[in-house]
C-alpha cells in the first residue's frame, strides 16, 4: 500500500494497493474497502480474458495476466472516506485487511 505513511487529504495525489496472487483458476477478484466491493473483476470464458464488472468511487485495478502475479489498484485524489481498511478477495481467499491511516499535522496547540 502506498503511500505507506497514510493519506493526507488535500495533499496525497494518489493511493495504490497491490495484491499478490497465485491461482490456476482465478475467476473472480474484488478489492474491498471496509468490506464493500469497490472493484470487481471477473474472468470471461467467452472472451478468454478478464473484464471489470464494477469500478466505483474512483477506484480501478489492472487486470490479471498470468497464474502468478499482482493486481495493482489505485485511486487519484483520495478523500477522508478513503481512510479505511482494504482487502483483496477471490472465490477462495480473502487477504488480511490493511488500513490506510490519516496523516494530520497539528500546527497550533
N, C-alpha and C positions, 0 to 999 in steps of 0.2 A: 504494500500500500504506500502510495506516495501522495503528498509529502508526509514523511514519517512523523514529523513533529505535530501534524494536525492541520486543521483548516482555520485560517484567519480570514473570516468573512470580509469581503471587500478587497482583500489583498492576494488571496490564493487564486491563481488563474485557472488551475485545473486539478482534479484528483484522478488517480488511477488505481485500479485493483487488478492484480494478476493472479489467476487461478491456475495451478498446475493440475494436469490430469494424465492418467494412463488408463486407457479403456479400449478394448477391442470392439466395443459396442456402445459408443457414446451417442445415444439417440436424443438426449434431452439435456439442456443446460440452462440454469437460471442463476442470475445474480439477484440476491435478495438484500433489501435494506430494511432492517428491523423486522424481518420475517415476511415482508411483502416483496413480490417479484417486480423488479424494475426493468429487467431484460430477460426475455425468454427466447432461446434458440432451439430449433428442432431439426433433426435430420429428416430429409425428404427422400424416400426411396425412389419416387418418380423422377425427381431432379438429380438424384445421386449426389446430393450435396446438402449443406446446411442452409437454413433460412431463418430470419428473425421473425418471430411471431409477435413480439412485443418489445418496444423500447419506450420508456416513459420517463418523465421528469428530467429530460435532458441526458439520460444515460445511454450509452451504446457500448458494444463489445465487438471485437473482431471475431471471425468465425473459426472454429476448429479446423485444422488441416491434416492431422495425422492421428495415429492411435496414442501417441505420447506427445505432449506439448503444453502450451499455455494458452489460455484465453485472457486477453487483456481488455478490461472495461475502463471507461473513462466518463468524466463529465466536466464540462467547462463552466466556469463561473459558479462554483458551489455556493450554496446559501446555508443559513442556520439549520435548515431541515436535513442537510447532508451530514451534520454531526450526528452520526448514527452507527449502528452495528451492521456489518456486512458479512455475508456468507455466499459461497458458491454451492449450487445444488445440482445433482444429477438424479436419475431414477434410483441409483444405488447408494449414493453417499451425499452427505452434507458436510461441508468444511466447518471447522471451528469458527465461530463468529469473531471478527476483529473489528475494533472500534476506531473510527476517526474521531479524534478529540478536537475541541475548540481551542484555538490559540488566542489568548487575550493579553492585552497589555494594559497594565494599570499605570497611568501617567500621574495621577494625583491620588493621594490618600486622604 
